[in-house]
Amino acid sequence: MKPSVLVTGGAGYIGSHACKALDAAGYTPVAYDSLVFGHRWAVQWGPLVVGDLADTALIRKTIRDHNIGACIHFAAFTYVGESVTDPRKYFRNNVVNTLGLMDSLVEAGVKRMVFSSTCATYGDPEYMPLDETHRQHPVNPYGESKLMVERMLHWYGRAYGLGWTALRYFNASGADPEGRIGEEHDPETHLIPLVLQTALGERSHIGIFGTDYPTADGTAVRDYIHVDDLADAHVLALRHLERGGESQAFNLGTGTGHSVRAVIEAAERVTGQTVPVQLAPRREGDPAVLVAEPKRAREVLGWQPKHTDLDGIVATAWNWHQLMAEFRRLPFGKAVA
Ligand SMILES: NC(=O)c1ccc[n+]([C@@H]2O[C@H](COP(=O)([O-])OP(=O)(O)OC[C@H]3O[C@@H](n4cnc5c(N)ncnc54)[C@H](O)[C@@H]3O)[C@@H](O)[C@H]2O)c1
């Protein structure tokens, strides 16, 4: 029988790609999602349990019913700006609910947990590229909530023998190259989907926040990592824990940065469209450059991103966004998507 993995947030963007990778690696992914932001159509590689993280009775039942041996925990609220104006929402869902999940796992004897962390736990960078030993000093409640969970994992590991990895993603991007799943956030705040929706004519322009950064073209530089490469890292992290590997954090990025202007130019090449831009001042708390040092994941997990070409990453997203635009034009499409 295939080992079952509980995937919280399995109907979301990264979680659904992880379910695909888990299935390909011989696991049964059991998606657990309230569908607050996720989509039923994104769950294609295993069962879906519709439930909230706060419902620990249902989590415990799901662990029993599906004979769960490990958990990959994606479910969280993810809007940085909202976390500043409504922090309690973030601490409750991302921290309190995660605590309930961790207790349910420990009580059921599940000893492995892979956690979706973020480069936002580092805060303002002191050097570049960022390695895992960089000081963690988040500048918003979203990053703080993720750091709190990292600390909880550390102490649960010591006290209760919970093996864990905290995967600190940089900018997740792209979509399933076969167009089965992709990024569908509402509201959308990520650069590549916003640029592509502009290319599709669904938005009038794309805002460039900050043109006076100390970067080659003055716009902010980020590390765009393809969602399938992220998904593969989760499988490798799980195998690492199965081997009894050390509980630790791993950066997941390519190690190469691309500016906002470079992303827009890539989108123009891929789509053949001109993307109108609107220049705006910098946003508070947005560093000039965020690029990963992914050496630890390469050396310890054997992880190597396959999608390293920006145009290639954007092309997978473009394929997806075109399909979704077509779908939304159908009479029932908007309601389902
Ligand atoms: N997208 C990125 O670039 C990025 C970067 C760093 C970290 N992350 C982290 O990765 C994880 C996944 O991100 P994503 O972009 O796929 O987000 P997403 O919103 O697409 O997925 C999150 C899923 O969790 C579900 N969820 C949220 N709260 C829940 C609850 N209380 N009970 C049950 N389900 C709940 C949502 O319905 C959604 O399907 C998050 O933890 C996020 O913080 C994402």
PDBQT file of the ligand as one rigid body, heavy atoms in Angstrom, charges set to zero:
ROOT
HETATM    1  N1  LIG A 401       3.418  31.603  -3.059  1.00  0.00    +0.000 N 
HETATM    2  C1  LIG A 401       4.616  31.980  -2.611  1.00  0.00    +0.000 C 
HETATM    3  O1  LIG A 401       5.403  32.621  -3.327  1.00  0.00    +0.000 OA
HETATM    4  C2  LIG A 401       5.049  31.603  -1.219  1.00  0.00    +0.000 A 
HETATM    5  C3  LIG A 401       6.291  32.063  -0.754  1.00  0.00    +0.000 A 
HETATM    6  C4  LIG A 401       6.702  31.708   0.526  1.00  0.00    +0.000 A 
HETATM    7  C5  LIG A 401       5.905  30.898   1.319  1.00  0.00    +0.000 A 
HETATM    8  N2  LIG A 401       4.701  30.485   0.854  1.00  0.00    +0.000 N 
HETATM    9  C6  LIG A 401       3.887  29.637   1.735  1.00  0.00    +0.000 C 
HETATM   10  O2  LIG A 401       3.485  28.484   1.023  1.00  0.00    +0.000 OA
HETATM   11  C7  LIG A 401       2.209  28.039   1.452  1.00  0.00    +0.000 C 
HETATM   12  C8  LIG A 401       1.304  27.863   0.243  1.00  0.00    +0.000 C 
HETATM   13  O3  LIG A 401       1.223  29.092  -0.464  1.00  0.00    +0.000 OA
HETATM   14  P1  LIG A 401       0.305  29.237  -1.748  1.00  0.00    +0.000 P 
HETATM   15  O4  LIG A 401       0.856  30.330  -2.560  1.00  0.00    +0.000 OA
HETATM   16  O5  LIG A 401       0.091  27.887  -2.348  1.00  0.00    +0.000 OA
HETATM   17  O6  LIG A 401      -1.038  29.749  -1.067  1.00  0.00    +0.000 OA
HETATM   18  P2  LIG A 401      -2.561  29.340  -1.374  1.00  0.00    +0.000 P 
HETATM   19  O7  LIG A 401      -3.408  30.371  -0.735  1.00  0.00    +0.000 OA
HETATM   20  O8  LIG A 401      -2.746  29.057  -2.819  1.00  0.00    +0.000 OA
HETATM   21  O9  LIG A 401      -2.688  27.968  -0.573  1.00  0.00    +0.000 OA
HETATM   22  C9  LIG A 401      -2.983  27.919   0.797  1.00  0.00    +0.000 C 
HETATM   23  C10 LIG A 401      -4.135  26.950   0.990  1.00  0.00    +0.000 C 
HETATM   24  O10 LIG A 401      -4.404  26.826   2.381  1.00  0.00    +0.000 OA
HETATM   25  C11 LIG A 401      -5.798  26.788   2.556  1.00  0.00    +0.000 C 
HETATM   26  N3  LIG A 401      -6.065  27.255   3.932  1.00  0.00    +0.000 N 
HETATM   27  C12 LIG A 401      -5.736  28.441   4.483  1.00  0.00    +0.000 A 
HETATM   28  N4  LIG A 401      -6.149  28.498   5.765  1.00  0.00    +0.000 NA
HETATM   29  C13 LIG A 401      -6.766  27.307   6.014  1.00  0.00    +0.000 A 
HETATM   30  C14 LIG A 401      -7.397  26.743   7.156  1.00  0.00    +0.000 A 
HETATM   31  N5  LIG A 401      -7.497  27.433   8.301  1.00  0.00    +0.000 N 
HETATM   32  N6  LIG A 401      -7.904  25.512   7.084  1.00  0.00    +0.000 NA
HETATM   33  C15 LIG A 401      -7.805  24.788   5.925  1.00  0.00    +0.000 A 
HETATM   34  N7  LIG A 401      -7.220  25.263   4.801  1.00  0.00    +0.000 NA
HETATM   35  C16 LIG A 401      -6.706  26.515   4.853  1.00  0.00    +0.000 A 
HETATM   36  C17 LIG A 401      -6.367  27.680   1.485  1.00  0.00    +0.000 C 
HETATM   37  O11 LIG A 401      -7.723  27.374   1.150  1.00  0.00    +0.000 OA
HETATM   38  C18 LIG A 401      -5.423  27.407   0.317  1.00  0.00    +0.000 C 
HETATM   39  O12 LIG A 401      -5.900  26.370  -0.509  1.00  0.00    +0.000 OA
HETATM   40  C19 LIG A 401       1.716  29.067   2.464  1.00  0.00    +0.000 C 
HETATM   41  O13 LIG A 401       1.966  28.564   3.763  1.00  0.00    +0.000 OA
HETATM   42  C20 LIG A 401       2.593  30.273   2.177  1.00  0.00    +0.000 C 
HETATM   43  O14 LIG A 401       2.768  31.046   3.343  1.00  0.00    +0.000 OA
HETATM   44  C21 LIG A 401       4.256  30.824  -0.375  1.00  0.00    +0.000 A 
ENDROOT
TORSDOF 0
